[in-house]
Amino acid sequence: MALSELYLSKLAEVERRYRELSEQLSDPNLLADRERYARLAREHAELEPVVEAYREYRRILKELAENKELLEEADEELRELAREEIKQLEERLESLEQEIPILLLPKDPNDEKSVILEIRAGAGGEEAALFAADLLRMYTRYAERRGWKMEILSANETGLGGFKEVILRIDGKGAYSRLKYESGVHRVQRIPVTESGGRIHTSTVTVAVLPEADEVEVEIRPEELRIETMRASGHGGQHVNRTESAVRITHLPTGITVYCANERSQHQNRATAMKILRARLYEMALREQQEKIQAERRSQVGTGERSERIRTYNFPQNRVTDHRIGLTLYRLEEVLDGDLDEILDALITHFRTEALKQEEEALLREAA
């Protein structure tokens, strides 16, 4: 399907901006303003893949027209060469017609960031806490498969090896782009270890995926914080309860509270708590921004509302179902071992398709 006039107009606009940026960046006087140079260079780099694809698209259209003219030639060998060339060009053209609209989608500035991932036991008591431990292992194994680094920032364990809450940091290029659709309520259906009657129970765990925020992105004033120190409680080894190493930080304007007792020193726990607080404040700011966009124009796709039940893990049927896209897999054990790519790829494709529909609607409104 050929690109519509709306897309071609948008591409021409992007190419004009790209040429304008190229001229500005070639000006030696611009080097004196490093901040502006960096900003323009970043925009230039973001537009380059779109412009390259658009220029290849036009080149292929031109070569197709030239080869179709050769079909009128008397020489059969020449016509056969033209037919082969046309077939290859049409295949590449079809590929570009699918790639270009995706390239034109607004970029999520957080996609390349590392992740703060929070897992909390919901309804279901100890069984929910045990499933929180299962999800922790699932994401840990997935991070290992991708070659990402992972560290637990905070954990509230239960006596049977579950977690009331566990917060981890996953450090890797594109981690947020792969995991951002995991935010929501994860439901498990199975016979609990603690159940003697063999009945299937339903429990829930909440997952929140936050892009890690840099200090420059979130300003936190010292006077906005209430910082308390205390002795750590619960499981954790012989150092627990010996010193006041645990830290609780409350952000007074929002009421957000972060507790951290995983590290041995107060200084380390404070640094970790600030990292978690910064990510939560950043996510709050993003959510407010998205709500404004939704009110004025359209909602951004895939924000992962936490109130929604997004996935069910059914042990008796060896089944995993993602309710947002209607995807069901009958290989629960592999999924819980970190084999998540089939689900994540399907989610990314789905939300990208939704975003394309919204982008086309926006282009139509702009053209009206």
N, C-alpha and C positions, 0 to 999 in steps of 0.2 A: 504494500500500500504506500503510495507516494506521500511525501510530507505535504501537509496542508499549507495554504498560503499564510496562515497564522504563524506556523512554525518557521517558514522561510523568512517571513518578515522579522521574527524574533532573532533568527540566526544572522540576518544582515545587520541588525542592530548590535548584536554581540561582536561581530567582526569589525564594525566601525569603532566600537569602544576599544577593541584589542589594538587596532592600528593607532588610535589616539594615545593609548598607554605606551606603545612601542616608541612613539615619537618623544613622549615626555621622558621616558627612561633613558633615551639616548642623549638627553641634554646634560652635559657635564655639570652644570650649575645645580642640578637636583641633588647631587651627591653631598652637598653641604647640609641638606636637611635629611638626616638619616631616617628619622621617623616617617616622613612622607615618602621617601624612596622605598622603604621597606613595605609600606602599605600599598603603594602602586605596584611594586614587584609581586606582591602576594596576589593582588587582583589579576595581574597579567598572567601569572602562572595558573590561576584557577580557570581563566577563560581559554587558555591555550588548547586543551583537549577538545573543547567545543569547536573552536575555529579550525583546527586540523581536520576534524571529522566533517565539518561543513565544506571545507575546500576539497576534500577527497570526494565528497558527495557530488559536487559540481563537476569535478574532473571526470568522474565515472559517467555522469549524464552526457558529457561531451563525447567521451570515447564510445559510448553506446550509440549515439547518433551517427558517428563516423563509421562504425562497424555495420550498422544497418544499411548505410548507403552502399557498402561493399557487397551486400547481398544482391544488388542489381547488376554486378559485374558479370561478364560472360565466362570468366575463368572459374571452373568448378572448384579447383583447389583453393583458390582465394576465398570463394564463398564458404567453403568448409572451415577454413581458418577463422573467418569472421563469425560463423555460427558458434564455434568453440569459445571464442573470445567473448561473445555476447552472453553465453551461458555463465561464464565466470564473473563477468561484470554484473549481471543481474543478481547473482547470489550475494556478491559483496554489497550491492545497492540495497537489497532486502535487509541485510544485516545492519547497515548504517541507519536505515529507516526505523529500526528498533532501538539502536544505541543512542541516536541523537536526542530524542525526547527525554531519555533518562539523564543524559549529560546536561540538559537544560534545567533539570529540577534544582530548586534551591538546595544548597549544600547544608547539611547539619554540621555546624562548626565544632560539635563535640565528638563527631564520629571517630576521630583518631585518638581520642583521649583514653587514659586508663580509667578504671572503674572502682567505685566503692559499692560493694554488693552487700546488702543487708538481708538476712534470713531470720524470720521470727515465727515461732510456733503460734498457731491460732487456736481454733476450736479443736478440742480433742485431747486436752491434757497431756499426759506422758507420751501417748502415741503420736501426737503432733510434734512434740519435741524430738522423738526418735526419727520422724520423717524429715525434720529440719536437718538432722545429721546426715540423712541420706542425700538431701539436696546439696548440702555442703560438699559431700564427696563427689557428687555428679559434676558440680561446677569446677571443683579442684581437678578432676580427671580431664574435663574439657580443656581447662587452661593448660594442662600438661600436654595434651594432644596438639595444641596450637603453639606450644613453645613459649607461653606467657609465664611470667613470674607471679606468684601468689603468696600473700602473707595474711595471717589472721590478725586483725587489729583489736578485736574485742570479742569475748565469748562468755556466755552465761550458761554453764553446763548443768545438767540434771544428774541425779544419782545413777540412772540407768544408761548413761552414755549419750543422751540426747542434748539438745540445746533449746533453751527458751529464746535465746537470741545469739546470733553470731554475725560479726561484721568482718568482711575481708576486703583486701585491696588486690585487684588483678591488674598487673602492669604489662601491657603489650600493645603494639600498634594495631589500631582498629578494634580494640576490645569493646569499646562502647557501641560501635556500629554493629557488632555481632550479638551483643547481649542486651541491648536496650529494650527489646520486646519481651524480656523475661519478667518485667515488673507486673505484679498482679498476684492473685490468690491461686495457689497450687493445691489441688485437692487429691487426697490419697484414699483409696478404698482397699482395705485388706483386713485380715484377721490379726489383731495385735498380739504381740508376744505376751502381754499381760492378760489376755482374754482366755479363760479356761473353757468357755462354752463353745468356742469355734465360730462365733458370729462375726460377720464382716462389719467393721466400723468405718465411718467416714470422718476424716480429720482434715484440717487445712493448715497451710503454712503460707505466710506472706513474704514475697520477695520484692525488694526495691533495688533498682539498678540506677546509680547516680554517677554522672560524669565527674571525675576528680577535678576540683577547681584549683587554679593557681592563686597565690596570694593577691596578685594584682587584679584578679577577676572579682574577688569578694573582699570588700573592706569591712573589717571588724574592729570597732573601737574598743580599747581596754575598758572604758567606763560602761560599756554595754554588757560586760561579762561578770557573772558571779562564779568565782572559782573556789571549790571546797575540796579539801583533802581529807582522807579517812583511811582506815585500815581496810584492806581487801577482805572479802568474805567468800566462802565457798571453797570448791576444790581448786587446787593450784600449787600444792607443794609446801615445803616446810617454811618458805619465806613469807607465806601468807599470814596476816595478822601481827607480824613482828614490827612493821613500821607503817606510817601513814603514807603509803605509796599510791593508793588509788586516788583518782581525780574525777570530780564531777563538775562539768562546766555548764552553766545555764546562760543562754543568750536572752537577755532581759526583754528586748523589743519583741521577740517572737515567741518566747517561752520554750524554745527548743533546748532540751537537756541531753547531754552526752556524758556517759559514765565509762571510764576506762581503768581497768586494773590488771591488764595482761602483763605489762612490763614490770620489771623489778624496781625501777626508779620512778620517782614522782615526775621528774623531768621528761622521761620517755612517755609516760602515760599522758602527760599534758600535751605533748606534741602530737600524739596519736589522736587524742580527743579533739584537738583543734582541726586536724585533717578531716575528721568525720563531720564536725560542725560546719566547716567550710563547704563541704560537698552538699550537705543538706540545705544550707542557705542558698547555694548556687542553684540547686534544683528548684527551690521555692521561687526564686526570681525567674527562672525559665518558665515555670508553670504559670506564673502571673502574666508573663509576656505572652504565652500561648493563648491564655484566656482572652487577652485584649485583641489578639489577632483574630480569634474565633468570633468575637463580637463585631469586629469591624469588617472582616473579609471572609476568612474560612479557617477552620481548625487545622492545626498541623497533625499529620497522620502519625499514629503509633506512639502516643505519649504514655501508653501503658497505665491506664487507670487502675489503681491498686484495689479498688472496691470490686472489680470484675473478677469472676472466676475464669481464669484463662486456660487451665489445663487440668486434666484428671489422669491419675496414675492408678489403674485398676489391676491389682495383683492377681486375683483369681482368674482373670481373662488374659493376663500377660499383655495388657493393652495400655497405650498412652494416647490420649485424645486432646488435641488443641482445639478448643471450642471456637476460637476467633476465625479459624479458616476451615474448620471441619475436617482436619487431618487426623487419621487414626493409624497408628502403627502397632503391630502385634509383636513387639520385641522390647518389652519393658526393661529386661535386665541389661541389654546393651545401652539403652538410653540412660539408665541410672549409672552406667559405667562411663558416662561422658560422651557417648556417641550421639551428639546433638545436631550435627550439621544438617541432616535431612529436614529436621523441624525448623531450624533457624533459617535455612535457605528458602523454605516455603514461606515463612513469615516475611522475610525481606522482600520476596517477589510479590506477595500479596499487598503489603503496605506501599511498595513502590508503584504497583498498578493503581492503587487508590490515589496516590499522590499525583500520578499522571492524569487521572480523570479530573482532579481538582485543578491542576495546572492548565489543562485544556479549557476548563470552564472559566478560569481567570483570564486566559488569553481572549476568549470570546467576549467577556465583559469589557476588557480593555479596548477591543476593536469596535464595540458597539457605540 
